[in-house]
Structures are given as C-alpha cells and as structure tokens.
Amino acid sequence: MAEHVLDAKGLNCPLPILKAKKMLKSIPKDDVLVIYATDPGSVADFAAFCSQTGNELLESGQEGDTFVFKIKHTAD
C-alpha cells in the first residue's frame, strides 16, 4: 500500500474535494491519499465525501493551520 500526497493548501471549497476525487481515480485501489488543506470547511467536506463515495477516511487531524486527511481508495 503506497501513499500519494495532494497539497491543497490555499484552496477553498470545492477545489480540495475536486482535486482529491481526480487523484483518487488515478491511484491504485487500496493505496492511501494524504491531503493537506487549509480550508476549515474541508473537515466536514472530506467526511461527507468519503461517506458518499465509499472511500475510507483513515485519519483526519490538524497540524498547526493545516488539516491532514488520509483516505484509502476503496471505492470503484
């Protein structure tokens, strides 16, 4: 299982979600996408995104002003 990184810092909704969706389609199933974002709305957005798409939100946290999400690509 490999990790891929998406730097979405400085982007506002819906761009972090759209970029994550596109990147998840390009990585192998069961790999993990690590997303760095600064939009406070991204916390609720990524939880809803994973719930709706069937991908697994492994981790959601904050490092300073940056929100960090780890999403496992599990959906088709």
N, C-alpha and C positions, 0 to 999 in steps of 0.2 A: 504494500500500500504506500503510494508516494504522496507527497504533499505538494500542492501548487499554491502560489501566492497571487492574490489580487490586491493591489494598492488602490483603494477607492477613497483615500483621504482627500478632503476638499470638495468632494462631490456631494450634491444634495439629491434627495429623493426625486425621482425614482432611479437615478443613474447607478447607484451601487447595486441595486437588485437586478437591473437590466444587464449590467456587466457580469455579475455573478452567474446569472442564468445562461448567458452566452458562453462563459468559460466552462461551466459545468457540462455543457454539451460537448465540449472539446476534450475533456479529460476522461480517462478510463473509469468504468464503473468500479466502485469501492475505493477509489482514490479520494483524498481529502483536499478541499479547497479552503485555504486560510485567507480570510478577508480582513483588511484593515480599513476602517471607516471613521469619519469624524462627525457625521450627521447623527445627532441624538435619536432621530426617528428610525434609524437603521436597526435599533434593538428590537422594536416591535415588528418592523418590516421583515427582518430575516426570520423571526419566529413564525410569522404568518406565511412567508414564502415556503419554508420547509414543511409546514403543516399542509399547505395546498399542493405542493409538488411531490411529496413523498420522500424527499431527501432528508437525511438525518442531521439535525443540529447537534453536533457533539459537544460544542463548547461555545459559550457566549460570555465575554468578560470585558474589562476595561483596563487599559494601561495608560495612565495619565489622561490625556484628552482624546485618546484613540480607543475605539471599540474594536474588539477582536472576535471574529466568529470562525468556527471550524465546522465545515459542512461536509459530510460524507456523501458522495454521489451514489445514491442507491436507487433513484428513480430511472425509469426507461426514457 
